Structures are given as structure tokens and as C-alpha cells.
Amino acid sequence: MGENAVVNSRPPRPPTIYDVARAAGVSKSLVSLVLRGSPSVSEARRTAVLEAVEQLGYRPSQVAAALAGAATRTIGVVLDDFRNLWFVSLLQGLQDGLAPHGFRIAVSDHTLNAHVETGPLDGFLAMRVDGLVIATEPTPAMRVPEGLPVVVAGSRRGVIPGADVVADDDRLGGRLATEHLLELGHRRLGHLTGDGGAAELRARGFRDALRERGLRAPVVRGAGGTTEEDGYRAALRLLAEAPATTAVFAANDTMAMGALAAARESGLRVPEDLSVIGYDDSPVAATHLLRLTTVDGRNAEVGAAAAERLVQRATTTAAAPVRTALLTPRLVLRSSCAAPRSG
């Protein structure tokens, strides 16, 4: 290469919406209509635009769409704690339900972001999302603009005006878990719980099942949450105060993992000495290491139902009544529960 040769190190310019329009032989406004999912575009022109988008590798700017007031095809999802394993299946159900309609999801943990936002929803509202899923207990700070589709998923405590609610029947699920232990022959039970409406309902189900048989059993909290550490602390306390306990129902699979650790530390074998049952049927529950009996709250179906309701509200101008849908939980039997040892 000669001394005077010039090397152009500038990266290639990313394609623009004008490039897509030129390649498809249509106007920029028609490209915008296709990207927004407008039904007013003919199938032939829609195909031409989508092929041009694919060939050029065009990626629309969410910021530009928001500034222009266009639909962003984005649904904001507000969680309360990324460590809670039930969100895994919920998000999968949401994604599966939204993707065929051209929507994507953006996720925020409002607890982690509390120090940078004036409100839990501010970031999403600035993005001009097309809808919201509140996968935590609504708070007064969650002020939603009128007309924005909102679904509260997994919680029935707190109200957002105009929001649909989709959840599993936690109280029934708590009853199912407890009845399973009772049917195995356990009479010295304990329940590990924490803060939150779902945990409260599951504890009610626990007490319901016992009350019908004239029984009572301790309900123990850790530090107030429903983490593995909370389950560990609560289980150690339960086993210290009631050493004859033969079965434990934890408010979720994460707390159940803590209970398993506490049992091992206490020299107890699961399920020979102590049966443990969780809730949520999270991905870790089915692992070969745990094989945890649990209650399936049908979280993926909760997510799919939330997606369906959002799509209905986001794609029609017709008013629809606010609805609450409760899905029936199911017991999932694995190997962490067994009949109590005789004697």
C-alpha cells in the first residue's frame, strides 16, 4: 500500500427508514405504518417492506418512535425482585403471547430503580410504552395515564383504576399443598411465609386445611421477605421451637430451598425425616438435585393471559369491562415429600 493511501476506518452507516422505503419502492410513511402493525397496508406492500427491513438489517429507533408519538410496540413489565423465581415463567408466557402480535417487552425492577426514578413507572412512560404489566403489588406511586392498557399479574392486593387482574388462586394453592401433607399422614406441620399478598393468601389456605381437621400449626417468618435466606432462617426457627415437626410448607420454591438447607444443617433427611413442599413450580424445583414437590401457580399461563388482555386493549378502541381472572393451581408431585416415619 502506498504512502499516500488513505484508509477509511469510518464504520458503515446504519440503514435508515429512508433506505428501507427506497428498497421497497414505497414512501417513508408507509414503512412507518408497517412497522406499527397497521392493518391498512396491503399484504404485498407489507411483504416488500418487511423483506427490505430484513435485507438491510434495519432496526427502528425506539427513541425516535417515542419522540414522534408513534407506537413503540413495547410493553413495560414492572417486577419487585429479580431474585424471585416465579418471574421466569411469567415472562416466558408474556413473551410467547406478545411476540406474535409484534410486541416486545422491557423489564424493570422497581425496587432496584427506586433511587433513580421519581416514580416506579416513569421510565416506561417516558418510553411511551403501549401497555404495562404490573407484576408486583401496586402502590399509590404507580400512577398510570388514562387510556394506557394495564394488567396486574400475580397480585390481588392494591388497585390500579382500569387495570385487569390475572393471577392464580393462591389461597386454593395453599390448601392443596397442606392437604397433600395431611393425606400423607403428617399432623405436625409448619408453614414458612413472608410479606406480600400472595404469601398471605397461601398462609390462609394452610390454615383453612388445618382448621377443617381441627388442627393448628405454627406459621413462621424469616426476615419478612420470601428469599432463600428467609426460608432458611424461618425453618431453623421452626425446627428449634417445634423439633417434632415432620413436614414444612414454604410460601414459594425459593423459601423451600432455604428450608432444605436448614434441614440438612439440622441433620434431617428429606423426605425421610422431614417433608418439604414449595410453591410456583419454578425451574429449579424440577432439577435432579432438588426434585421438589410444589404447587404449580401456572405462571406462564398467567403471563399469557395478561398478554392476551393487553393485546385486546392495545389494538381496539372499544371500551371493555375490567376483569379479574383467577387460574386454578395444580399440585406437582416429586420426591421431597413422603409419609412420616412411624413412632
PEJO-V905663 format. One record per backbone hydrogen bond with DSSP energy under -0.5 kcal/mol. NH is the residue of the N-H (numbers start at 1). CO is the residue of the C=O. E is the energy in kcal/mol with one decimal. If there is no record, write none. Layout:
<<NH CO E> <NH CO E>>
This chain:
<<5 2 -1.3> <7 5 -0.5> <8 6 -0.6> <9 7 -1.0> <20 16 -1.8> <21 17 -2.2> <22 18 -2.4> <23 19 -2.5> <24 20 -2.2> <25 21 -1.1> <26 21 -2.3> <31 27 -1.7> <32 28 -2.2> <33 29 -1.9> <34 30 -2.2> <35 31 -2.5> <36 32 -1.6> <37 34 -1.5> <38 33 -2.7> <41 38 -0.8> <46 42 -2.5> <47 43 -2.4> <48 44 -2.1> <49 45 -2.3> <50 46 -2.6> <51 47 -2.3> <52 48 -1.9> <53 49 -2.5> <54 50 -2.0> <55 51 -2.7> <56 52 -2.4> <57 53 -1.2> <58 53 -1.7> <62 60 -0.6> <65 61 -2.1> <66 62 -2.3> <67 63 -2.7> <68 64 -2.0> <69 66 -1.1> <70 65 -2.3> <72 128 -0.6> <75 104 -2.7> <76 74 -0.5> <76 131 -2.4> <77 106 -3.0> <78 133 -2.8> <79 77 -0.6> <79 108 -3.2> <80 135 -0.5> <84 81 -1.9> <85 83 -0.6> <87 84 -1.6> <88 85 -1.4> <89 85 -0.6> <90 86 -1.6> <91 87 -2.9> <92 88 -1.6> <93 89 -2.5> <94 90 -2.3> <95 91 -2.8> <96 92 -2.6> <97 93 -1.8> <98 94 -2.2> <99 95 -2.6> <100 96 -0.6> <101 98 -1.7> <102 99 -2.3> <103 98 -1.8> <104 73 -2.2> <106 75 -2.3> <108 77 -2.5> <110 79 -2.1> <110 108 -0.8> <113 109 -1.9> <114 111 -0.8> <116 113 -1.7> <117 113 -1.2> <122 119 -1.1> <125 121 -2.5> <126 122 -2.3> <127 123 -1.2> <128 124 -0.5> <128 125 -0.8> <129 124 -1.6> <130 74 -2.9> <131 74 -0.7> <132 149 -2.2> <133 76 -2.9> <134 132 -0.5> <134 151 -2.7> <135 78 -2.2> <135 133 -1.0> <138 136 -0.5> <138 157 -0.6> <142 139 -2.0> <143 141 -1.8> <144 142 -0.6> <148 145 -1.8> <149 130 -0.5> <149 147 -0.5> <151 132 -2.1> <152 164 -3.3> <153 134 -1.8> <153 151 -0.6> <154 152 -0.5> <154 166 -3.2> <161 159 -0.5> <163 160 -2.3> <164 150 -1.8> <165 323 -2.5> <166 152 -2.6> <167 325 -2.3> <169 327 -2.5> <170 168 -1.6> <173 169 -2.2> <174 170 -2.5> <175 171 -1.7> <176 172 -2.5> <177 173 -2.2> <178 174 -1.9> <179 175 -3.0> <180 176 -1.9> <181 177 -1.6> <182 178 -2.3> <183 179 -2.7> <184 180 -1.4> <185 182 -1.3> <186 181 -2.1> <189 187 -0.8> <190 247 -1.2> <191 218 -2.2> <192 249 -2.3> <193 191 -0.5> <193 220 -2.5> <195 224 -3.7> <200 196 -2.1> <201 197 -2.2> <202 198 -2.3> <203 199 -2.1> <204 200 -1.8> <205 201 -2.1> <206 202 -1.9> <207 203 -2.3> <208 204 -2.7> <209 205 -2.1> <210 206 -1.6> <211 207 -2.9> <212 208 -1.9> <213 210 -1.3> <214 211 -1.8> <215 210 -2.8> <218 189 -0.6> <220 191 -3.2> <222 193 -0.8> <231 227 -2.1> <232 228 -2.6> <233 229 -2.7> <234 230 -2.6> <235 231 -2.4> <236 232 -2.3> <237 233 -2.2> <238 234 -2.6> <239 235 -2.8> <240 236 -1.8> <241 237 -2.4> <242 238 -2.9> <245 242 -2.1> <246 188 -2.7> <247 188 -1.2> <248 275 -2.7> <249 190 -2.5> <250 248 -0.6> <250 277 -2.9> <251 192 -1.9> <253 279 -2.0> <256 252 -2.0> <257 253 -1.9> <258 254 -1.4> <259 255 -2.1> <260 256 -2.3> <261 257 -1.8> <262 258 -2.2> <263 259 -2.4> <264 260 -2.2> <265 261 -2.4> <266 262 -1.6> <267 264 -1.6> <268 263 -3.0> <271 269 -0.5> <273 269 -2.6> <274 269 -1.9> <275 246 -2.5> <276 336 -2.4> <277 248 -2.3> <278 293 -2.3> <280 295 -3.3> <285 282 -1.4> <286 282 -0.6> <286 283 -0.7> <287 284 -1.2> <291 287 -2.4> <292 285 -2.3> <293 276 -0.6> <294 332 -2.1> <296 294 -0.5> <296 330 -3.8> <297 295 -0.9> <302 298 -2.1> <303 299 -2.4> <304 300 -2.4> <305 301 -2.6> <306 302 -2.3> <307 303 -2.3> <308 304 -2.4> <309 305 -2.1> <310 306 -2.3> <311 307 -2.7> <312 308 -2.1> <313 309 -2.0> <314 310 -2.8> <315 311 -1.7> <325 165 -2.9> <327 167 -2.6> <327 325 -0.5> <329 327 -0.5> <330 296 -2.0> <332 294 -3.1> <333 331 -0.6> <335 291 -1.5> <336 291 -0.5>>
